[in-house]
Amino acid sequence: MELFLQTLINGIVVGSVYTLVSIGLALTFSIMRVINFAHGEFYMVGSFMTYMVMRYIVDNFWLASLIAVIIGALLGFIVERIFRPTYGKGMLVQFIIALGLVVFLQEAVLAIFGGQPKAVRSVYPTVRQWGVISVTDERLLVTGVSLVLVIFLFIFLTRTKPGKAMRAAACNPLAASLVGISTHRMASFAFMGGIALAAIAGALLAPLYSINPFMGMRLTSVAMVIIVIAGIGSIGGAAIIGYIIGIMENLFAAYISIEWAFAVMFVILLIILVVKPMGLYGKERAGIAM
């Protein structure tokens, strides 16, 4: 029971990061149907921005995280402009551009920081003991911030005028444009928000694990699995499946095999696609599904 509860807590922490990255990827897809296969690299960039600020500028985790989010939003604006000429021209062109972004970002980080893994100073190392469960404040921080951001995103998309405009552009771009909503502007906002979420996920997890220039590739694969299982475009589904995948992966690693923990996600994906090709929460009509 002790192992199960401890693994469950660790799975929730990992699931929190999966959720942030996955809903960001789902958000960027929803409006202009662009699957950014380089999305995980911005998680890596967020981690290295946090490392750089804390190591060379000021030893303040919150300021470093804020800078990482700002840089992520700015990169989202630039990336949307890069993808804009490809709207409606097929996924192959978008995949090639995304592959170029992956190589560029990895090589840029390699050139600046080198290929050796880096470590970010632990900022909240205090361990809290609840019965047989031990959890550090850092892991509680990751989970808490993730939940707050997910709730904020839901409120933004369902209660605010810009959020409703984004959902309208995702559901019916033509009708949205007829009432004065710029789909390109909404796509820009989606990319900025989605990549900023990936960057903050990287910043939050940087003190917990070593970081390296190739850490984003695995997370891109995980995020793709999550949004396909949930149903591409389903923000709420991605949030739920993100936590479930994080917990299942950790339980599988603890009780069966850590080597096969990653592969089990793809087995689940195949089963889901056979039973429900649109995903668990997907709909025939595209859009931002809550």
C-alpha positions as CSV (number, residue, x, y, z in Angstrom):
1,M,0.0,0.0,0.0
2,E,2.9,2.4,0.8
3,L,4.4,1.8,-2.6
4,F,1.0,2.2,-4.3
5,L,0.2,5.5,-2.6
6,Q,3.7,6.9,-3.2
7,T,3.6,5.9,-6.9
8,L,0.1,7.4,-7.2
9,I,1.4,10.8,-5.9
10,N,4.4,10.7,-8.3
11,G,2.0,9.8,-11.1
12,I,-0.1,12.8,-10.4
13,V,2.9,15.1,-10.5
14,V,4.0,13.6,-13.9
15,G,0.4,13.8,-15.1
16,S,0.3,17.5,-14.2
17,V,3.1,18.2,-16.6
18,Y,1.6,15.9,-19.3
19,T,-1.7,17.8,-18.9
20,L,-0.1,21.3,-19.4
21,V,1.8,20.2,-22.5
22,S,-1.1,18.3,-24.0
23,I,-3.8,20.9,-23.6
24,G,-1.3,23.4,-25.1
25,L,-0.9,21.1,-28.1
26,A,-4.6,20.6,-28.4
27,L,-5.2,24.4,-28.2
28,T,-2.8,25.1,-31.1
29,F,-4.5,22.4,-33.2
30,S,-8.1,23.5,-32.6
31,I,-8.2,26.7,-34.7
32,M,-6.1,26.2,-37.8
33,R,-5.7,22.4,-37.7
34,V,-1.9,22.5,-37.2
35,I,-0.3,19.8,-35.1
36,N,2.9,21.3,-34.0
37,F,5.2,18.3,-33.8
38,A,7.9,20.5,-32.2
39,H,5.7,21.3,-29.3
40,G,7.8,19.3,-26.8
41,E,10.9,21.3,-27.6
42,F,9.3,24.4,-26.1
43,Y,9.0,22.4,-22.8
44,M,12.8,21.9,-23.2
45,V,13.3,25.6,-23.9
46,G,11.3,26.5,-20.8
47,S,13.6,24.3,-18.6
48,F,16.8,25.7,-20.1
49,M,15.5,29.3,-19.7
50,T,14.9,28.6,-16.1
51,Y,18.3,27.1,-15.7
52,M,20.0,30.1,-17.5
53,V,18.3,32.7,-15.4
54,M,18.9,31.0,-12.1
55,R,22.5,30.2,-12.9
56,Y,23.7,33.4,-14.6
57,I,21.3,36.2,-13.9
58,V,19.4,36.0,-10.6
59,D,18.8,33.0,-8.3
60,N,15.0,33.4,-8.2
61,F,12.9,30.5,-9.3
62,W,9.7,32.5,-9.8
63,L,11.3,35.3,-11.8
64,A,13.0,32.6,-13.9
65,S,9.7,30.9,-14.5
66,L,8.0,34.2,-15.5
67,I,10.8,34.9,-18.0
68,A,10.4,31.3,-19.4
69,V,6.7,31.9,-19.9
70,I,7.2,35.3,-21.6
71,I,9.8,33.8,-23.9
72,G,7.4,30.9,-24.6
73,A,4.6,33.3,-25.5
74,L,7.0,35.3,-27.8
75,L,8.1,32.1,-29.5
76,G,4.5,31.1,-29.9
77,F,3.9,34.3,-31.8
78,I,6.9,33.7,-34.1
79,V,6.0,30.0,-34.6
80,E,2.4,30.8,-35.6
81,R,3.8,33.2,-38.3
82,I,6.1,30.5,-39.5
83,F,3.2,28.0,-39.8
84,R,0.7,30.6,-41.2
85,P,1.6,30.1,-44.9
86,T,0.9,26.3,-44.5
87,Y,-2.7,26.7,-43.4
88,G,-4.9,24.4,-45.5
89,K,-1.9,23.0,-47.4
90,G,-1.7,19.6,-45.8
91,M,0.0,18.0,-42.8
92,L,3.2,17.0,-44.7
93,V,4.4,20.6,-45.2
94,Q,3.6,21.4,-41.5
95,F,5.5,18.3,-40.4
96,I,8.6,19.3,-42.4
97,I,8.5,22.8,-40.8
98,A,8.0,21.3,-37.3
99,L,11.0,18.9,-37.9
100,G,13.1,22.0,-38.9
101,L,12.0,23.7,-35.7
102,V,13.0,20.6,-33.7
103,V,16.5,20.5,-35.2
104,F,17.0,24.2,-34.9
105,L,16.0,24.4,-31.2
106,Q,18.0,21.3,-30.3
107,E,21.1,22.6,-32.1
108,A,20.7,26.1,-30.6
109,V,20.5,24.7,-27.0
110,L,23.4,22.4,-27.8
111,A,25.5,25.3,-29.0
112,I,24.7,27.5,-26.0
113,F,24.7,25.0,-23.1
114,G,26.5,21.9,-24.5
115,G,25.2,18.3,-24.5
116,Q,25.8,17.4,-20.8
117,P,22.7,17.2,-18.6
118,K,22.1,20.2,-16.4
119,A,20.6,20.5,-13.0
120,V,18.5,23.4,-11.6
121,R,18.8,24.1,-7.9
122,S,16.1,22.6,-5.7
123,V,14.0,25.6,-4.5
124,Y,11.5,23.9,-2.2
125,P,13.3,20.7,-0.9
126,T,11.2,20.4,2.3
127,V,9.7,16.9,2.6
128,R,6.2,16.5,4.0
129,Q,5.2,13.3,5.6
130,W,1.5,12.2,5.5
131,G,1.4,8.8,7.1
132,V,3.3,6.5,4.8
133,I,3.5,9.1,2.0
134,S,6.4,11.4,1.5
135,V,6.2,14.3,-0.9
136,T,8.4,17.4,-1.4
137,D,7.0,20.9,-1.6
138,E,8.3,21.1,-5.2
139,R,6.0,18.2,-6.3
140,L,3.1,19.9,-4.5
141,L,4.0,23.1,-6.4
142,V,3.9,21.3,-9.7
143,T,0.5,19.8,-9.1
144,G,-1.0,23.0,-7.6
145,V,0.2,25.3,-10.3
146,S,-0.9,22.9,-13.0
147,L,-4.4,22.7,-11.5
148,V,-4.7,26.4,-11.2
149,L,-3.6,26.9,-14.9
150,V,-6.0,24.3,-16.1
151,I,-8.9,25.9,-14.2
152,F,-7.9,29.3,-15.5
153,L,-7.8,28.1,-19.1
154,F,-11.3,26.6,-18.7
155,I,-12.6,29.9,-17.3
156,F,-10.9,31.9,-20.0
157,L,-12.3,29.7,-22.8
158,T,-15.9,29.5,-21.4
159,R,-16.4,32.8,-19.6
160,T,-14.4,35.5,-21.4
161,K,-15.0,37.2,-24.7
162,P,-11.6,36.4,-26.2
163,G,-12.0,32.8,-25.1
164,K,-15.4,32.5,-26.7
165,A,-14.0,34.1,-29.9
166,M,-11.3,31.4,-30.0
167,R,-13.9,28.7,-29.6
168,A,-16.0,30.3,-32.4
169,A,-13.0,30.4,-34.7
170,A,-12.2,26.8,-33.9
171,C,-15.7,25.6,-34.5
172,N,-16.5,27.5,-37.7
173,P,-13.8,29.8,-39.1
174,L,-15.9,31.2,-41.9
175,A,-18.8,32.1,-39.7
176,A,-16.4,33.6,-37.1
177,S,-14.8,35.8,-39.8
178,L,-18.2,37.0,-40.9
179,V,-18.9,38.5,-37.5
180,G,-15.5,40.2,-37.3
181,I,-13.4,37.5,-35.6
182,S,-9.9,37.2,-37.1
183,T,-9.0,33.6,-37.3
184,H,-5.3,34.4,-37.8
185,R,-5.3,36.5,-34.6
186,M,-7.1,33.7,-32.7
187,A,-4.5,31.2,-34.0
188,S,-1.7,33.5,-32.9
189,F,-3.3,33.7,-29.4
190,A,-3.6,29.9,-29.3
191,F,0.0,29.3,-30.3
192,M,1.2,31.9,-27.7
193,G,-0.9,30.3,-25.0
194,G,-0.1,26.7,-25.9
195,I,3.7,27.2,-26.1
196,A,3.6,29.3,-22.9
197,L,2.0,26.3,-21.1
198,A,4.7,24.0,-22.4
199,A,7.4,26.5,-21.2
200,I,5.9,26.8,-17.7
201,A,5.7,23.0,-17.5
202,G,9.4,22.8,-18.3
203,A,10.2,25.5,-15.7
204,L,8.2,23.6,-13.0
205,L,9.8,20.3,-13.7
206,A,13.4,21.6,-14.1
207,P,14.3,21.4,-10.3
208,L,13.0,17.8,-10.1
209,Y,14.9,16.2,-12.9
210,S,18.1,16.8,-14.9
211,I,17.5,18.6,-18.2
212,N,19.1,18.0,-21.6
213,P,18.6,19.3,-25.2
214,F,16.7,16.2,-26.3
215,M,14.1,16.0,-23.5
216,G,11.3,17.5,-25.6
217,M,11.1,14.6,-28.1
218,R,9.7,12.1,-25.6
219,L,7.2,14.7,-24.3
220,T,5.9,15.4,-27.8
221,S,5.2,11.7,-28.3
222,V,3.4,11.5,-25.0
223,A,1.3,14.7,-25.7
224,M,0.4,13.3,-29.2
225,V,-0.8,10.0,-27.6
226,I,-2.8,11.9,-25.0
227,I,-4.7,14.2,-27.4
228,V,-5.4,11.4,-29.8
229,I,-6.8,9.2,-27.0
230,A,-8.8,12.2,-25.7
231,G,-9.9,13.3,-29.2
232,I,-8.0,15.9,-31.0
233,G,-9.2,19.3,-30.0
234,S,-10.7,18.2,-26.7
235,I,-9.2,20.4,-24.0
236,G,-11.1,18.8,-21.2
237,G,-10.3,15.3,-22.5
238,A,-6.6,16.1,-22.7
239,A,-6.6,17.3,-19.1
240,I,-8.3,14.1,-17.9
241,I,-6.2,11.7,-20.0
242,G,-3.0,13.6,-19.1
243,Y,-3.4,12.7,-15.4
244,I,-4.6,9.2,-16.2
245,I,-1.5,8.5,-18.4
246,G,0.8,9.9,-15.8
247,I,-0.6,7.7,-13.1
248,M,-0.7,4.6,-15.2
249,E,2.8,5.1,-16.5
250,N,4.2,5.3,-13.0
251,L,2.2,2.4,-11.7
252,F,3.3,0.3,-14.6
253,A,7.0,1.3,-14.0
254,A,6.7,0.4,-10.3
255,Y,4.9,-2.9,-10.5
256,I,5.8,-4.4,-13.9
257,S,8.7,-2.8,-15.8
258,I,10.2,0.7,-16.1
259,E,11.5,-0.2,-19.6
260,W,8.0,-0.9,-20.9
261,A,6.2,1.9,-19.1
262,F,6.5,4.2,-22.1
263,A,5.4,1.6,-24.6
264,V,2.2,0.8,-22.7
265,M,0.8,4.2,-23.7
266,F,0.9,3.2,-27.4
267,V,-0.8,-0.1,-26.7
268,I,-3.6,1.9,-25.0
269,L,-3.7,4.2,-28.0
270,L,-4.2,1.4,-30.4
271,I,-7.0,-0.1,-28.4
272,I,-8.8,3.2,-28.1
273,L,-8.5,3.9,-31.8
274,V,-10.0,0.5,-32.6
275,V,-12.9,1.1,-30.3
276,K,-13.4,4.8,-30.7
277,P,-11.5,6.2,-33.8
278,M,-12.5,9.8,-32.8
279,G,-11.0,9.4,-29.3
280,L,-12.8,9.2,-26.0
281,Y,-14.1,12.8,-26.1
282,G,-13.7,13.6,-29.8
283,K,-16.5,14.8,-32.0
284,E,-17.2,14.6,-35.7
285,R,-17.3,18.4,-35.8
286,A,-14.0,19.9,-35.0
287,G,-13.5,22.7,-32.5
288,I,-12.4,23.3,-29.0
289,A,-14.3,20.7,-27.0
290,M,-14.6,21.3,-23.3
